[in-house]
Amino acid sequence: MLLFLKSISFRSVNPQNQESDQQDMNNNSCRELATTTSTSSSCISLTVWRKSLIFSCKGFTVIGSDGSLVYRVDNYSGRRGQITLMDGSGKPILTICRHKQKLRLVDNNWFIYEGEVGDDNYNSSSSKSSSSRKKPIFSVKKQMKILHSNVNVLAHVYYQGISKKRYSYIIEGSYANRSCKVLDAESRNVVAEIRKKKAVTGGVTFGLEVFVLVVMPGFDSGFAMGMVLLLDQMFS
């Protein structure tokens, strides 16, 4: 399956091997996203497979347009509260932890940390002092549909340390349908988008397990993949 994913990812953007309508479709997709920010040539298109390469592990495998392994997630413990995004070589890039509080029935907040963190960051009841724990770089709050009129909004992303009244990014759409956009809160420009994977040739369907992550110029692809992991934690 991995070889097949590499093949379709490479053919979809390599002009020497693919001269069909699929190449035009990918270029047009980038142009649609880039109309208010930059040119289509700088868009990054990643194929996301909702499966770990390690047997019996839950996770993700992310393939670049050149067929290389860009990111991976191998959740050995199967714990939903904490997940680590790694690069292709296995180096931790981001860790996502669900923020748990004792007196709350529903926990709708997640923290994003740079690199890898221990269980002390995951468990707020840890005996370690807060000063000894790694500080999150972002916090994310899931939108509660019953409390808000805009049902298209899935979550808000905040720079850690900035007032909770001011979010930096907003995520809209439907993760269940693999149709989501990450927008800059101030400019409303799309910085990343999740889309269903379209077959290069007829007769091939991918369902919801394989999809595309398009990242706009200037936006970090690792952070964009972190948004995918958050949405999967929230809505799967």
HELIX and SHEET records of a PDB file:
HELIX    1   1 LEU A    2  ARG A   11  1                                  10    
HELIX    2   2 ASP A   21  ALA A   34  1                                  14    
HELIX    3   3 SER A   40  SER A   42  5                                   3    
HELIX    4   4 ASP A  119  TYR A  122  1                                   4    
HELIX    5   5 SER A  130  SER A  132  5                                   3    
HELIX    6   6 LYS A  145  LEU A  147  5                                   3    
HELIX    7   7 SER A  221  PHE A  235  1                                  15    
SHEET    1   A13 ILE A  44  TRP A  49  0                                        
SHEET    2   A13 LYS A  58  ILE A  63 -1                                        
SHEET    3   A13 LEU A  69  ASN A  75 -1                                        
SHEET    4   A13 GLN A  82  ASP A  87 -1                                        
SHEET    5   A13 PRO A  92  ARG A  98 -1                                        
SHEET    6   A13 ASN A 109  GLU A 114 -1                                        
SHEET    7   A13 PHE A 138  LYS A 142 -1                                        
SHEET    8   A13 VAL A 153  TYR A 159 -1                                        
SHEET    9   A13 TYR A 169  SER A 174 -1                                        
SHEET   10   A13 SER A 179  ASP A 184 -1                                        
SHEET   11   A13 VAL A 190  LYS A 196 -1                                        
SHEET   12   A13 VAL A 210  VAL A 215 -1                                        
SHEET   13   A13 ILE A  44  TRP A  49 -1                                        
END                                                                             
